[in-house]
Amino acid sequence: MGMMDKLRGLFRTGPAAADLSSPGSPPPPVILTLEQLRRLFPGCRNPEAWLQPLNAAFARFGIATPKQIAAFCAIAAVESGDLTALSENMNYSAPRLRQVFPSKVRSDDEAAHLAGKPEAIAERVYGGRYGNGPEGTGDGWRFRGGGIFQLTFRGNYAKCASSIGMTAEELADAVRKPEGAALSAGWYWADRGLGHHAEMGNFGEVCRLVAGAATVAGTIGIDRRMARYRTACQILGVV
């Protein structure tokens, strides 16, 4: 079975997350149309390739109401550059390396040696952390940020992969394509309970939980996220 066939099978057979709306009979799930997707992700280069994977991921992981989908799409649009950036860009200059990774690149000479070498940079800054093998094993590069929400490190890939019936290595390849990216993003959303906060209208908490302390408790870029959220609510009829 090829990777694409396996991914499609996972969409069909995986258990959906619990519905997070009000008690009682749940409303019919929201299904994005192609026109809505184009408006939600105006910079997306191939919206047709994303329509089925996103709708399938929403169905599998219980992302089923306009409030939840508006919040998901607003965050996804910013995190992935309108579904165009599915791999972390590790091509840093020497000054930027010293700024972003001061504990891993400790001198200007080190930075100069690594600058412009994405694979070597990933090995240096991610090697030996959160389940990755040490620098030189390939894990830093293989398990660099990938997918809509930039899943990073072998430990996180393994957790997601075990939940959806793949290996971490398979997922590391799959997240860089629409089917795997949508599947891993749906898992991430459900795993962190983001649908509950979205349903309550607490988009700020969704931002905080996605961005976290790495961006000062999610406040960096909050204006862009809020703007995309307001637009998504208009497109999906959230009042």
N, C-alpha and C positions, 0 to 999 in steps of 0.2 A: 504494500500500500504506500503510495506517495504521500509527501508531507501535506499537500493540499487536500487530498482525500481524507487524511486523518483529521485535519482541522475541521473539515465539513462534518465529519462524523461526530466530533466532539460537540459541535454546535447542536446537533440533533439529539444527542443522548444524554447530555449533562443535566444534573438536577438544577432547577432554578432556585435562586435565593428566595427567602421568604418575602412575601409582599409587605411593604412598609407603610401602606396607606391606612386609613381609618378602619376600625373593626367592621365586620360585615362583609357582604359580597364585594369583591374587588371590582373596580371598573375595568372595561376592556383595555388591554395594553395599547399604548400609543405606538404607532408605526410611522417612522419618518418617511416622507415622500422625497423624491429626488429634488424637487424644487426647494423644499425646506432645507435639505442638506446643503444645497448650493448656497443658500442664504446664510445658514449657520456657519459655514466654512468657505467664505468667498475666495480665499486663496488656494483652495484645494485644486490640484492639477487634474485629478481624475475622480470626480465625485461618483461616477457610476461604479467604480471599483469598490467604493466604501459603503454603498447603501445596504447591501445584504449583510456584510459582516457586522456593521453597527446594529442593525435591527436584530440580528441573531444574538448578538452579545447582550443587548437589552433584554430580550426574552429569556435568555438563559439565566441571567443574574438578577432578574426581578426589577430592572430599571424601567418602570412601566407607566409612570405618570408624567404629565407635562412639566411639573416642577422638577422632578428628578432629572428628566432628559435635558431640560434647559440648563440646569446646573452642570451636568456632565459635559454637555457640548461647549459651554462657556469655558470651563476649565481645560477641556481637551483642545479647544481652538488656540488658546494661549500657550499651553505646554508643548504642543506639537507644531506650532506655526501653521495652523489650518491643515493638519494632517499631512504635512510635507516633511517634517523632521522626525524620523523614527529611530535614528542612531545618534548617540551623543557625539558631538564634534570635539575630538581630542586634539585638534591641530592648533596648539597654543604657541604664542611667541614667548621668548625668554622672559620679558618683563611680566607678562600675564601669568606665566607659570609661578613666578615668585609671589605674585599677588594672591592667586587662587589656592595654591598648594604649598604654603610656606613650611609646613611641617614635613613635607615629603620631598621638596626640592629646596635644599638648605643653602645653596650658594649660587652666585651668579654664573660660576663655571658650569655647575650641574645644569642650570637652566639653559645655558647656551648649547650644551651638548645635546639636550633633549628637544630643544625647540624645533618645531616643524616635523617631528617624528611621532605621529599620533599613536601608533601601536606601542612604541617604547614609553611614551608618556602614560598611557593607560596601565601598562605593566608596573610602572613605578608608583603611581598614585593609588592604584586599586589592588595591587598584589598583596596577598597575605591578610586580607581584611574580609570579615563577614562571609566566611566560607570559601573565599578565593584561595587558590594555592599561591605560593610566594612568587615574587617577581621572576619572570622567565618561564613560568609554566604555561602562559597563554591565557590564564583565567582573567587577568585584569582587562585584557582586550576583549575576550569572548563575552564577558559578563559586564561590559560597560553599559551605560544607560541605553535602553532600547524600548521601543513601543511608544504609545501615546503619552503615558505618564512616566517614561524613562525609568523603568525597572532596572535596578543596578545591584551587582554582587551575586555570586553563585547562591548564597543562602536565600535571597529573595526569589531568584529564578526558580530554585528548587521547590520552595514553598508554593509558588504559583503553579509550577509544572505538576507537582504531585496532586494538586487539587483538580486539575483539568485532564489528567491522564497522559502526560507527556514526560519526557526527561528534561532536565535543565538544559542540556546541550541542544535538544530539539527546539526548545522554546527560544533559546538565544538566537537561533536563525529565524524562527517563525515570527517573532515580535517585530521584525523589520519589514513585514509585509502586512497588508490590510487585515487579513483574516486573523493572524496571530496577534497583531497589535490591538484589534478590537477585543479579542478574547481575553488577553491579559489585562486590558483596561477595565473590562467588566469585572474580572476577578478582583482587581485592586479596589475598585469602588465598593464592591460588596464586602470584601475582607475588612475594610476600615469603617464600615457602617456609614458611609457618606450619604446613602439614600435617605436615612432618617433625618439628617440635618437639612438636606435639600427639601424634603417634604415639609419640614417645619418652616421653610423660608429663610433658614439661617445660612445664607451663602457665605458669609464671612467665616463661619466655622469650617465650612467645606474648604475654603481657600487655605485656612490655617493648617488643616489636617493634611492637605496635599503638599503645600510648600514647606511647612514646618519651620523649625528653628533655623534651618540653613538659610532662610531668607527673612530673618528677624520676625519669627512667628507669622510668616505668611504675608507681611505687609508690603514687601517689595513687589511692585507690579500689580498691586491691588486695584488701582484705577483702571488698568486695562481689563482685568478680570471682571470688574463690576460693569464696565461698559459692554462687554460681550454678553454678560448675563442679562442685562436689560434688553439688549437686542434679541437674545434667545427667547426671553419671556414674551416679547412682542410677536415673534415668529410663531411660537407654539401656543399662543393664547393664554398665557399664565396671567392671572389677574391678582 
